[in-house]
Amino acid sequence: MDMHHLFNVIVISIIEGITEFLPVSSTGHMILAGQILGFTNEESFEVIIQLGAILAVCLVYWQRLLAVAEGMFSERGPQLFVRNVLLGFLPAAVIGFALKKKIDLLFARPDIVAWALVIGGIAILLIERMTHRNCVRSVEEMPAQTALGIGFAQCLAMVPGVSRSGATIMGGLLMGVERKTAAEYTFFLAIPTMIGATALQLVKHIHEFHSSQITDLVIGFVIAFGVALIVVRGFIGFISRFGFSPFGWYRIIVGIAALFWLHAH
């Protein structure tokens, strides 16, 4: 494997692992990084390595997920958990499938990513100031309409740069979900969402993969998993102490820098 190509695969995979569950847009960062590095791997690479980050969530929360699986057909709490995750997943599944061709066109527009980063950053700062009374303190407590509303908020992330986790967390805060619960819900909601997106990419592109691409996917998967494992374990503690405003300011700075860079090139 060409060393320059390997370096790019490693960098993109690290970026995916760091940003997948932070409200900063992993897809947006990978698009901008690919533009800067000249990395032209397929969109399927970026989607599939996200499974590594999803596996990290499953490992961190394996006890809770196991308890849900064991009580899903007999206990009210696990049933509500599953209901709320599925309701949150439903809008993205339907709208994403219906609009996939139009959405794919946006991935070739790094300027859209840059603007989405800036606008999303401003939105985070405003929502942090607006929301102080949050009464929903667990995924199981979440009313069905709240879960569905967060699912529609997640659909905003179909625009590269918006951030899936950011859209769901901010949507949750606006609908009365407590910070920690909103963050954990976006972790759990990522499981069916990203598995579905990956399955779609595999069905569409499986016949196009060759040995070098499979090597890229394996390397990317492992790196994204390891980095995301560290991020997921530290994220809840960070937001409990500092809130989401640091991510808002970060998005604004990166978005403005990206706009200047794109204009210069």
N, C-alpha and C positions, 0 to 999 in steps of 0.2 A: 504494500500500500504506500502511495506517495505520502511523504512526511507532512507536506503542507496540507494535504487533504485530511490526514489524520488529526493534525492540530485543529483544523476547522471543526471536525466532528466532535472533538473533545470540548472545545469552547462552547459550541452550540448546545451540547448535552449538559454542561455545567450550568449554562444560562437557563435551560429548561428546568433543571432540578431546583435552582434557586427561586425562580419566578412563578412556577406553576400554581402555588397556593398563596402567593402574596398578591395583594390587589394592585399589581403593576403591569399585568398582561404578559404572559409567557410568549404567546404567539407574536405579539408586537415586538418584543425584545429579540426574538429569533429572526424575524423579518429584517429588522434594522441591523442586527449583527451580521446576517447573511449578506446584506447590501454592503456593509463596510468591509467584510472579509472577502467578498466575491465568492461566497459559498452558494452554489446553485443546486444543492440537493433537492430532491422532490419534496413537495408538501407532505407526502405520505411519511417521510422520515420524521418530520417534526411532530406529526400526530401520533405515530406509533411509539416513539420513545417516551411519550407522555405516560404510557402504561407503566414505565418504571417508577414514575412519581406516584401513580395510583397504588402500586404495590407497596410503596412506603407508607401510605395512609392505612392500608389494610394491616400492615405489620404493627404500626403504632397503636391502632385501635382494635387489634384482633380479639381481645377479650369482649369488648362491647359488641362487635359484629357477630361473634360466636353466640353470645347471649341472645341477640336478636334472632339469629337463625334457629336456635333451640326453642325459643318461645313464640315463634311467629304464628303458629297455628293454635296456641293455647292461652297466651297471655295478652292482655290489652296493651301494655306498654310497647312490646316489640311490634305488635300489629300497627299501632299508631306511627311508630318509627318508619316502618316499611311504607305505609300509606303516604306519609309526608315526603319521603325521598322520591317515591314514584310520581307524586303530584308535581314536585319540583322539576323532575326530569321530563315530564310529558310535553310542555310547550316547546322545549328545545328539540325534542325528537320530531315533533310534527312540523314545526316551522323550519327547522334546519334541513329536513329532508325535502320539503317543498321548495325551498329557496337556494338549495346547495349550489347550483350553477352560477347564480348571481353573486352569492357569497364568495365563491372561488375567485371571481374577478377582482375582488378587493385585496386579495393577497399580493397582487402585483403593484400595489399602491402604497409605498412606504410613507408618502406624505399624509395619507389618511391615518396611518399608525401614529405619526408624530402629533397630529392635531388631536387625535383621540386620547393620547397620553395627557396632553395639556388640559383638555376639557374634563377628562375623568379626574385629574388631580384637583381641579377647582371644585368639582362635584363632591369629592371626598371631604375637602376642607369645609364646605358648606353643610354637608350632612352631619359631620362630626359636631358642628356648632348647634345644629337644629335638634338633634335627638338626645334627650337626657332621661326620658321616662321609658324604660324598657321592662316589660313584664313577662315576656316569654323566656323561660330559663332552661329549657331543654327541647330537643327535637320532638320528643313525645308530646309535649304541652302545646305544640304549635297548632293553631286552628287550620283546617283544611284550606280555607281561602288564603291564609297567609303563605302556606307552602306553595300554592298555585301562583300567587302573586310573585313570590321570589323566583319561581320558575320562569315567568314572563320576563322578569328583570334579567335573568340569566341570558335570555335571547339577545340582549344588547351586545353581548360578547361575541356575537357572530361578526361584528365589525372588528377587524384586527386592531388591537391597541386598546380596546375597551376594558378587557380583563374579566374573565369569567368569575373568578373569586371576588373581585371588586364589585361587580354588578350584583352578585348574590348577597354579599355581606352588606353592602349599602342598602339594597332592597330590603333586607331583613331588618336593619336598624330603623328604616323609615316605617316599617310595619310593626314595630314594638318588640323586636327580638333583641335580647341581651347580647353584648359584644362576643363573649366566649361562645355562646350558643350559635350565633350567626357564623362565626369562623368555623366551628365544628360542622355545622350544616353544609357549608360549602365543601368541606373535605368529603363528607359522605355523598353529597350530590355529584361530586366529580366521578365517583366510581361508575355508575351506570352511564353518565354522560360521555366520559372518555372511552369507556369500553365500546359504546355504541359508535362513536366517531372512528375509533380504530378499526372496528369490524367493517365499517363502510369503506374505509381506505383499503383494507386487505382484499375485500371482495372486488373492488374496482381495479386494484393495481397488482394483485398477486402474480399474474402472468408476466408482469414486466420486471419483476425482481431478478437480479442475477447475483452471483456469489459475492461480489464486492459490496453491493448494497446490503446484503444480509449481514456482512461483517460490520458495516456501519451501524445497522440497527442493533446488533448485539452490544457493541461498544457503547452506543448512545443509551440503550436501555439500562445497562449496569451503572453507568455514571449518573444518569438522571435519578435512578433509585437511591444511590448512596447519598447524593447531595440533598435530595428531597427529604430523606429520612432525618437529616440534621435540621432542616428548615421546619418541618412539621412539628418536631419535638420542641423547638424554641419559639414558634410563632405565637402560641396562645399566651405564654409568659410575657412576650414582648408587647402585645397589644393590651394586655391587662395593665401594664405599667405605663405605656406611652400612647395608647390609642392608635388610630389610623392616620392621624395627621402627617406623621413623617413620610408615609407612603404617598400622600397627596403632594407634598412639596417635592419629593423625589420625581414623581411623574411629570410635574411641571418643568423641572430643571432638565430632565432627559428629553422631554418633548421639544422644548425650545432649542436645546442643543442639536437635536436631530433635524429640526427645521432649518437651522443655520447651515448644517453640514450638507443637507440635501440641496439647498439653494446654491451652495458653493460648488457643488458637483453637478 
